[in-house]
């Protein structure tokens, strides 16, 4: 396994410095015959540590992930929580969105013999747990955390969701061939906004587009001048990266100044709680999207939706991340039988059917290749609901391989 560099230096995450732990072997209580007939013995039981946000600012994302993980584990094991004679036990830990809390949980789990970790809605948390995985040589399958820096960070870290580069590449598909086109990024002048400018410049600029930016101070509340600045630049596409309480006012200014009528404006569609956040601009925005329940049409998606709803949950943006993670965990245990290097090898190049259809773990850097979506919001009984415009094939939005 090689350790690779991060994809986009502009969005590199800072890692917590921690000392390596001595890896405790996950000793089984008894050996069981290998159900595949190869003659190798697997452990009688394996504990998987799931570390994600059950409280804190990303608790909603954490719940979506956990709903999906529980449904996926049931699906992948046929309701037995067992594969190849090995019983799978899950130890759930709340990171509260805090990297230090997550590192503490990871250390406890690893110290008790756990060698499979999963979870992480926060990119900062995922980066810290990935560092622990690399130091202690345990398998880590990250969840909704989208930072590109996680791809290829070390030979033990995988991801069960998409990454930011796939979002940005999907935005470019609204133009088709971006070569020679002008793209303006409208964003807040923050690490988040600057990171998006860097990503668009690297990915779409790398394909021949000219990328400019309009960055807005976070304390600004009047957005008319910035909407006018965007319009005056005569871009072929506007990519908006925005978060927080000023979103409504920003979109109102974009609509009132005619930006949405003059040029295609693309932004990411989040979870269902955000569908009503765009006001009068809703039906004029082009949305890139990772997942909503009505986008894919396949038996696995139907099974996930039915299972989550039966358990009292609501399928949403990051539910597939948990479902995919469970499928990957079961694959690793089935093929690796508790040996970390064998589990890693079993996931490299692994292609499987998830809620979004066929997904492939790229062997070289562990990126998860998958379809993405073009979506619009349509009015429905006083609110807005997403409607699929186009499925963008995985190959068209695959991130550059980390080196």
C-alpha positions in Angstrom: 0.0 0.0 0.0 1.4 3.4 -0.9 0.8 6.7 0.9 -0.3 9.3 -1.6 -0.4 13.1 -1.6 -3.6 15.1 -1.3 -5.6 16.2 -4.3 -6.0 19.9 -3.9 -3.5 21.9 -1.9 -6.0 24.7 -1.5 -8.3 22.6 0.5 -5.8 20.6 2.5 -7.0 19.8 6.0 -4.9 20.3 9.1 -4.3 17.1 11.0 -4.0 16.7 14.8 -0.6 15.5 15.9 -0.9 12.3 17.9 1.4 9.6 18.9 1.0 6.1 17.4 -0.7 3.5 19.4 0.4 -0.1 19.5 -2.1 -2.0 17.5 -3.9 -4.7 19.5 -4.9 -7.8 17.5 -8.6 -8.4 17.2 -8.4 -11.8 18.8 -11.4 -14.0 18.2 -12.9 -16.1 20.9 -12.9 -19.0 18.5 -12.1 -19.8 14.9 -14.9 -20.7 12.5 -14.6 -22.5 9.1 -14.5 -20.2 6.1 -17.9 -20.4 4.4 -16.3 -19.8 1.0 -14.6 -23.2 1.2 -11.1 -21.9 0.9 -10.1 -23.6 4.1 -9.0 -20.4 5.9 -10.5 -19.7 9.3 -12.1 -16.3 10.1 -12.7 -14.9 13.6 -15.9 -15.8 15.4 -16.7 -12.1 15.9 -15.5 -8.7 14.8 -16.3 -5.3 16.3 -16.7 -2.3 14.0 -16.2 1.1 15.5 -18.6 3.7 14.0 -17.6 7.3 14.9 -19.9 10.1 13.7 -21.9 13.0 14.9 -24.9 12.1 17.0 -24.9 15.5 18.6 -23.4 18.8 17.6 -23.7 21.0 14.5 -23.7 18.0 12.0 -26.0 15.7 14.0 -28.6 15.7 11.2 -26.0 14.4 8.8 -24.8 11.9 11.3 -28.3 10.5 11.7 -28.8 10.2 8.0 -25.5 8.2 7.9 -26.4 6.0 10.8 -29.9 5.2 9.4 -28.2 4.2 6.2 -25.5 2.1 7.9 -28.0 0.1 10.0 -30.1 -0.5 6.9 -27.1 -1.5 4.9 -25.7 -3.9 7.4 -29.1 -5.6 7.6 -29.2 -5.7 3.8 -25.6 -7.0 3.2 -25.9 -9.7 5.8 -29.5 -10.8 5.0 -30.7 -9.7 8.4 -28.2 -11.8 10.4 -25.4 -9.3 11.2 -23.1 -12.2 10.2 -20.9 -13.1 7.2 -18.9 -16.2 6.6 -19.5 -17.4 10.1 -18.2 -14.1 11.7 -20.6 -12.2 13.8 -20.5 -8.4 13.3 -20.9 -6.2 16.4 -21.0 -2.4 16.1 -19.7 0.0 18.7 -21.2 3.4 18.0 -19.4 6.5 19.3 -20.5 10.2 19.1 -17.8 12.6 18.0 -20.1 15.7 18.4 -18.3 17.1 15.4 -15.1 17.6 17.3 -11.8 16.1 16.0 -10.3 15.7 19.5 -13.4 13.8 20.7 -13.2 11.6 17.6 -9.5 10.9 18.1 -10.2 9.9 21.7 -12.9 7.5 20.6 -10.6 6.0 17.9 -7.8 5.5 20.4 -10.1 3.7 22.8 -11.5 1.5 20.0 -8.1 0.6 18.5 -6.7 0.0 22.0 -9.5 -2.5 22.6 -8.6 -4.4 19.5 -11.0 -2.9 16.9 -9.3 -2.7 13.5 -12.3 -1.4 11.4 -13.5 2.1 11.8 -16.2 4.0 9.9 -18.1 7.2 10.0 -17.3 10.9 10.0 -19.7 13.6 8.7 -17.1 16.3 9.3 -14.0 16.6 7.1 -11.9 17.8 10.1 -13.0 14.8 12.1 -12.4 12.4 9.2 -8.9 13.8 8.7 -8.0 13.2 12.3 -9.4 9.7 12.3 -7.6 8.9 9.0 -4.4 9.9 10.7 -5.0 7.4 13.5 -5.9 4.7 10.9 -2.6 5.3 9.1 -0.5 5.3 12.2 -2.1 2.2 13.7 -2.7 0.3 10.4 -6.5 -0.1 10.8 -9.1 0.1 8.1 -11.1 3.4 8.0 -14.1 4.0 5.8 -15.0 7.7 5.9 -18.6 8.8 5.3 -20.1 12.1 4.3 -16.9 14.1 4.8 -16.2 15.5 1.4 -12.7 17.1 1.6 -10.6 16.0 -1.4 -7.6 15.7 0.9 -9.0 12.4 2.3 -8.6 10.7 -1.0 -5.2 9.0 -1.1 -4.3 10.3 2.4 -2.9 6.9 3.3 -3.3 3.2 2.3 -5.8 2.4 5.0 -8.4 5.1 4.4 -11.4 4.7 2.0 -14.6 6.7 1.5 -18.2 5.6 1.2 -19.5 8.9 -0.3 -18.5 11.5 -2.8 -15.8 14.2 -2.6 -15.8 17.9 -3.5 -14.0 17.3 -6.8 -17.0 15.3 -8.0 -19.3 18.2 -7.1 -17.2 20.7 -9.0 -16.9 18.4 -12.0 -20.7 18.0 -12.0 -21.1 21.8 -12.1 -19.0 21.9 -15.2 -21.4 19.5 -17.0 -24.0 22.2 -17.2 -21.7 23.8 -19.8 -20.7 20.7 -21.6 -17.2 21.4 -22.9 -15.8 24.1 -20.6 -12.7 24.8 -22.7 -12.7 28.5 -23.5 -15.6 29.3 -21.3 -15.6 31.8 -18.4 -16.7 30.7 -15.0 -17.3 33.1 -12.0 -17.3 31.7 -8.5 -19.4 33.7 -6.1 -18.5 32.7 -2.5 -17.8 34.1 1.0 -14.3 35.2 1.7 -13.6 32.4 4.1 -11.7 29.2 4.1 -14.8 27.4 2.7 -15.2 30.0 -0.1 -11.5 30.2 -1.0 -11.4 26.4 -1.0 -14.2 26.3 -3.6 -12.4 28.8 -5.7 -9.3 26.7 -5.6 -11.3 23.6 -6.5 -13.0 25.2 -9.5 -9.7 26.6 -10.7 -7.9 23.3 -10.4 -10.7 21.1 -11.9 -12.5 23.2 -14.5 -9.6 25.6 -15.1 -7.6 22.5 -15.7 -10.0 21.6 -18.5 -9.5 25.0 -20.2 -12.0 27.3 -18.5 -11.1 30.8 -17.3 -12.0 31.1 -13.7 -12.7 34.3 -11.8 -14.1 34.9 -8.4 -16.3 37.4 -6.5 -15.6 37.0 -2.8 -17.8 38.5 -0.2 -16.9 39.3 3.4 -18.8 37.2 5.9 -20.3 40.2 7.7 -21.9 41.7 4.5 -25.7 41.9 4.5 -26.3 43.9 1.3 -25.6 41.8 -1.8 -26.8 44.0 -4.6 -23.3 45.3 -5.6 -21.9 41.8 -5.7 -24.7 40.5 -7.9 -24.1 43.4 -10.2 -20.4 42.6 -10.2 -21.1 39.0 -11.2 -23.3 40.2 -14.1 -20.9 42.8 -15.3 -18.2 40.1 -15.7 -20.4 38.4 -18.4 -19.6 34.8 -17.4 -20.8 31.7 -19.2 -21.5 30.0 -15.8 -21.8 31.2 -12.2 -20.8 28.7 -9.5 -22.2 29.7 -6.0 -20.6 28.3 -2.9 -22.5 29.7 0.1 -23.4 28.7 3.6 -25.1 30.3 6.6 -27.9 32.7 7.5 -27.3 35.2 4.7 -28.1 32.7 2.0 -31.7 33.9 1.5 -30.7 37.5 1.1 -27.9 36.6 -1.3 -30.2 34.6 -3.6 -32.8 37.4 -3.5 -30.2 39.9 -4.7 -29.1 37.5 -7.5 -32.7 37.2 -8.6 -33.6 40.9 -8.4 -30.5 41.9 -10.3 -31.4 39.6 -13.2 -28.3 37.3 -12.8 -30.5 34.2 -12.8 -32.2 35.2 -16.0 -29.0 36.2 -17.8 -26.6 33.3 -17.1 -26.8 29.7 -15.8 -26.2 29.7 -12.1 -25.2 26.4 -10.4 -25.0 25.4 -6.8 -25.1 22.3 -4.8 -28.5 21.0 -3.6 -28.2 19.9 0.0 -30.5 17.8 2.2 -34.2 18.2 2.4 -34.1 20.8 5.1 -32.6 23.2 2.5 -35.2 22.8 -0.3 -37.1 25.9 0.8 -34.1 28.1 1.3 -33.9 29.7 -2.1 -37.2 31.7 -2.2 -38.2 33.2 -5.5 -34.9 32.0 -7.0 -35.7 28.3 -6.5 -36.9 27.4 -10.0 -34.2 29.4 -11.8 -31.2 27.8 -10.2 -29.4 24.7 -11.7 -28.5 22.3 -9.0 -25.7 19.7 -8.9 -26.7 16.9 -6.5 -25.1 13.9 -4.9 -28.4 12.1 -3.9 -32.1 12.5 -3.2 -34.4 9.5 -2.9 -36.1 10.0 -6.2 -32.9 10.3 -8.3 -31.8 6.6 -8.7 -34.2 3.9 -9.9 -32.9 0.5 -8.8 -33.7 -2.3 -6.3 -31.0 -1.4 -3.8 -32.3 2.2 -3.5 -35.8 0.9 -3.0 -34.6 -1.6 -0.3 -32.7 1.2 1.5 -35.6 3.6 1.4 -38.1 0.9 2.6 -35.8 -0.2 5.5 -35.0 3.3 6.7 -38.7 4.3 6.6 -39.7 1.1 8.4 -37.3 2.0 11.2 -38.9 5.5 11.5 -36.2 7.4 9.6 -36.3 9.6 6.5 -33.9 8.8 3.6 -31.9 11.9 2.7 -28.7 13.3 1.2 -26.2 11.2 3.2 -28.2 8.0 3.8 -26.4 6.2 1.0 -23.0 6.9 2.6 -23.9 4.8 5.6 -25.5 2.1 3.4 -22.4 1.9 1.2 -20.1 1.8 4.2 -21.9 -1.2 5.6 -21.6 -3.0 2.3 -17.9 -2.3 2.2 -17.5 -3.4 5.8 -19.2 -6.7 5.1 -17.0 -7.2 1.9 -13.9 -6.5 4.0 -14.8 -9.0 6.7 -15.9 -11.6 4.3 -12.7 -11.5 2.2 -10.2 -10.3 4.8 -11.3 -12.4 7.8 -9.9 -9.9 10.3 -6.5 -9.3 8.6 -6.2 -5.6 7.9 -4.0 -5.9 4.8 -6.3 -8.5 3.3 -9.4 -6.3 4.1 -7.7 -3.3 2.4 -6.9 -5.5 -0.7 -10.5 -6.7 -0.8 -11.8 -3.2 -1.2 -9.3 -1.9 -3.8 -11.0 -2.1 -7.1 -14.2 -3.3 -5.5 -17.3 -2.7 -7.6 -20.7 -3.0 -6.0 -24.3 -2.1 -6.4 -25.4 0.7 -3.9 -28.4 2.9 -3.7 -27.0 5.1 -6.5 -26.3 2.1 -8.8 -22.9 0.7 -9.6 -20.0 2.2 -7.6 -16.2 1.4 -7.8 -13.5 1.9 -5.3 -10.5 3.1 -7.4 -7.6 0.9 -6.4 -4.9 3.5 -6.7 -6.2 6.2 -4.3 -9.5 4.8 -2.9 -11.7 7.4 -4.5 -15.3 6.2 -4.8 -16.4 6.5 -8.4 -20.1 7.1 -8.9 -22.8 8.8 -10.9 -23.9 12.4 -9.9 -27.0 14.3 -10.8 -28.3 17.5 -12.4 -31.5 18.6 -10.5 -34.0 21.3 -10.4 -36.5 22.4 -7.7 -40.2 22.5 -8.7 -43.0 24.1 -6.7 -45.3 21.5 -5.0 -48.1 22.4 -2.6 -46.5 25.5 -1.2 -43.0 24.1 -1.0 -40.3 22.8 -3.4 -39.3 19.3 -4.3 -36.3 18.1 -6.3 -36.7 16.7 -9.8 -34.1 14.8 -11.7 -32.9 16.5 -14.9 -29.9 14.3 -15.9 -27.8 11.5 -14.4 -24.1 12.3 -15.0 -22.0 9.2 -15.6 -19.3 8.4 -13.0 -16.5 8.5 -15.6 -17.5 12.1 -16.6 -17.0 13.4 -13.0 -14.2 11.1 -11.7 -11.6 13.1 -9.7 -8.0 13.2 -10.9 -6.1 10.4 -9.3 -4.2 11.4 -6.3 -0.4 10.9 -6.6 
